[in-house]
Amino acid sequence: LTTAGVLAVHIDEHELQALTLFLREVFGEENELGVLVWDKRNPKGDSRGLAYQHEYLVFFARDAEILFEQSPLRRSKPNAERMIEAAKQIVAAKSTIDEARVGFRDWVSSQTALSGGESMYNKLSNEGRVYRLVSMAWPNKKQAPEDYFAPLTHPVTGKQCPIPERGWRNPPATMSALLDGGLIEFGPDESTQPQRIYYLDENMHESVPSIVPFGGSDDALLQKLGIPFDQPKPVNFAAQVVSWCSGSDGIVVDLFAGSGTTGHAVMAQNAADGGNRRCPLVQLPEPLDPENRDQKAAADFCDSLGKPRNIAELTKERLRRAAKKIKDENPMFAG
């Protein structure tokens, strides 16, 4: 790993605790980034106890401090672009910006797929930009320094607005810069405490949550590619993880390539965001036994290709076919 590198390990409930303890020993507790719960939306049907419908991704950094400085784990807000486009359409369809504000607020309220953070972006500026308001109060129970209590004057009434009980979140210089930049919203009069404006188009990313729902499988996709492989991991979910953990020109390594999902996901993510990630994969040439009912289709497939009967040949052929599919679907992508 590079000094800003991230390790992501997919594991189920049987070995989660042992894995976490092992990685703490190797990387140090200070480099533990957290454990993500992958809600697969489908409980295991053969369980004798609780029917688990989730698995885990364990994240560790080579050096968390360097990671946080250079490229912290972030993800694109899933619905941000759709929200911005909806706002544009609503503004175009309404006679006034006030009508558009009501229409956009109603649209946001009707959307069940928005996260809690996304649904807070329910306001429109005079220019039609989507934004939300956030309190500027001091964030903890201690009191802010004395100069963090400088009052703000209401721009219309000329009177001072209420100061948070423990002071403002920011020092006077920052508050002045926010005012000059039009990033503080005042109420109709001085009785309302001013709040900070955050524009959605300037905050298109968010922290990765600890629970991520993603159901379904890629059985149909592999059938379409003509690759016989049981229980492949979903490419779209893997592409999300790739985008969280790597920059557009990063190197993504999978030491247990299996059917080649990670390589497929890297190619798909590159096509989606114009990236130039590279993806070395490692898969041992584990032999396939044509006499084994579970392995016969894969062994016959290797025979049809004139290749040795092993899993690595499946991996390579899946990547060839996935690359062609992505290229056909994205003819402008040169990767």
N, C-alpha and C positions, 0 to 999 in steps of 0.2 A: 504493500500500500504506500501511496505517497503520504506526505505528512498531513495533507488535508483529505486523505482517503477515508472511505466509509465501507464497513463490512455489514452486509445484510444477509441474515440466515433465516430461511423458512423452516419451521419446525412445528410439530403438533404437540399435544399436551403431554405425551409420554416422556419426552426428553427435554422439555422447556427449562426446567429448573437446573438440571445437570449442565445443559449447554450454557445457561447464563452464568453459573458459577465458574465454569471453565473459562469463558471469555473474560470474566472479571479478573481471573488469575493472569491471563495472557496480556490483556490490554490495560488493566487497571480500572477500578471503579470510576475514576474521574473521567474516563473516556466512554462510559456507557451512555448511549443516547436515548435508550428507552425500548420498550416492547410494544409493538403494534399488534392489535387484535384484528385479524382478517375475518370478518363476518361473511361466511360463504353462503348464507341464506338457506342452508339445506342441512338439517340435523342428520347425523349418522344413524342409519336405520338398524344397525346390528349391535347397538350399545346395550349393555345390561344395567348400566347405571344411568347417569345423565347422558343425554344424546348431544354430544358436542356438535355444534354447527360452525365452530370457528377454529382457526389455527393462528399461528403467530409468526411475526417477523421480528427478529432481534437485531438491533442496530448498535454498532460500536464504531468509534472513530479511532484512527491511528493517533491523532492529537486533537482533542476536542477544541482547545483554544484556537489553534490555527484554523480548524474547520469553521468555527463560528466567525472568524475574521474574514475568511475568503469566500466560503460558499455554504452557509448553513442550510440544513434540510428545509426546503420550502416546496410548496406545490402551487400550481396555478389554481386560482379560484375556479371551481368547475363550471360555474354558470356566468362568470363575469362578462365574457364577450356577448353572450346571449342577452344579458341585462342591458348592456350598452346599446345593442342593436334595437331592443324593444323600446328603449327610451327615445332613440332617434325616430322610430316609426310613430310613436305616440306624439312627439312634438310636431312632426310633420302633419299629423292628422287633426290636430287641435288648433283652434283659432288663436288662443292666447297661452302664454306660459303657465298661467294659473290653472287653466283647464288641463294642461298637460301634466302638471304636478299631481292633480287629483287622479287623472287617468293612470299615471305611472304608479302612484301609491296603491291604487286598487289592483293593478296588474301584479305588483310584488306580493300583495296579500293573497292573491289567488294561486300563487306558484307553490306547489307542494315539494318540489325538488330542491329548493334553495336551502343552503345551510343557515344556521342561526346568524352567523356573521354576515353572510350575503344578504339576508333579508333586512338587515339594518340599513343597507344602502337603498333607501326608498324615497330620496329627495332629489329634486332637480334644481340646478342653479338657473339664473336668468339666461345663461347661454345653453341650457339643456344638458349640462354635465351631471352625471349621477354622483351623489355624495351621501355621506352619513355624518352625524354629529357624535362627538365623544367628549365626555367630561374632562375639564382641564384641572380638576382638583388634585391636590397632593395625594399620591397613591397608597400611602400606608398610614398607620395610626400615630406615627411620630409627627411632630410639627415641623413644617418647612422652615428654612432660614428666614430671617426677618425681612429681607428684601423681596421675598416671594409673595408678599402681601400687598404689593403695589396695586391700587385700584384701577379698573378699566372704566372709561367714561362712555356712556351710551351715545352713539353718533347723532341721534335725533334729539333726545331730551337734554343732552349735555350734563346729565346727572350720573353719579357713580353707581355702578352695578354691584350686586352682592359679591363678596370675596368668599371662596370656600373656607370652611371652618379652620382647616389646617394649612391654608395657603394654596397658591397655584402650583401646578406640576412643574412649570418651567420658570427659569430666572427671567428678570426683566428684559434682558437683551433678546431672548428668544420670543417673549411675548410681543415685544415691539416688532420683531421681524414677521411674526404671524399676522399681526395687524396690518403691516405694510403690504403683505402678500395677499390680503383678503381671505385669510384662512381662519378667521374667528367670526362666528355668527352671533349676533345679538338678538334678543327677544323684541317684542313690540315696544317695550319701554324698559326702564332701568331696573324693574323689579325682578327680571329674569336673569339668572346667571349665564354669562356667555359660554359658548361651547366651541370646540375645535372642529373645523371642517376637514374631512378626509374624502378626496375624490377617488372614485373607483378606478378610473383610468390611470391613476398614479399608484394604486395599491392592488395590482392584479394577482399578487401572490399572498399566500398565508402559510402559517405553520402546518406541518403535517399532523392531523389528529391521531389520537391513540387508537381509535376504532374506525376502520374503513370497511364499508359494506361492498361486496362484489360477488355476485352469484354467477352461476352458469359454468359451462365447461367449453373446451375447444375441440370436443370430439368431432363435431360437424366440420370444423375448419380443417382438421387433419384428414378427414375423409375427402374433402374437396381437393386437398393437395395430393391425395392418394398415398398418404403415409400411415402405415399400420402401427399405432403406438397407443397403449392404454393409459388413460388418466393423465393427459398432458396438462400442464399448468396453463391458465389463460394468458394469451399474449397481451391483451389490453391491460390487464392488471400488472403484468411484469413491466410493461412500458411505463406505467405510472411510477413504479418503484425506480426504474432507470432515470426518469426525469427528476425525481426527488434527489437522487444521490450523485448525479453526474452533470457536469457542465456540457455545453454543446460539443466540445472537442475532447471529452474525457475518454478514458479507457475503462471498459466494463469487462471484468473477468468472471467467468463461471467455471468453477473447478469440477462441477458435476453436471455436465451439459444435458444429459438425458436426451430428450427429443429435440433439443436445440431451441427451447422457448426463449431463453435469454437473448441468444443471437438474433432470433426473429424479432423480438421486442425492440432491440437496439436499432435494427434497420427500420422498423416501423416508426420509432420515435424520431430518428433522423429525418425521415420523410415528412413527419408532422411538423417539426420545428426547424428544419433546415440544418440540423446538426451534422457533425462530422465525427461522431463517436466511433471508436474501434472496439471490437469485442473478441478477444481470444477465448476460445472454449476448450475445455479438457473433458474428454470422455474416453474411458478405457474401452478397448475393443472386446467387450464382454460377449462371449459366444452365444449364438441363438441355436436352440436345439429343435430341428424340424419334427422330432418325435414328441416334443412337448406341446400339448394342445394350445397352451397360452402363448407359445412362441412360434407356432407353425406359420402363421400369416406373415410375420416379420421375416422369418427365415426364407420363405418362398419369395417375398418381395426382394430380398438381397439377391436370390438366385436370378430373378427376372432382370436385375440390373447387371448381372455378371460380376457382382461384388462379393467379398467374403461375408459369411453369415455372422455379423456382429452388430451391436447397438451403435457403434461409432459410424457405421455406414448409413444407418437410418438417420442419424443426426446430420451428417453431411448432405444427404439427399434432401432432407427437409429444408435445410438452409438454402440450397440451390433453388428449390421450387418456391420458397417464401420470397427470396430475392427477386425472382422473375415476377411473381404476383405483385409485389410492392412496386416494382418498376413499371409494370403494365398499368397499375392504378394511379401512379404518380409520374407521368412521362416527363415532367419538367424537373424532376429530382435527379440530380447527377450522381448521388452517392452510391 
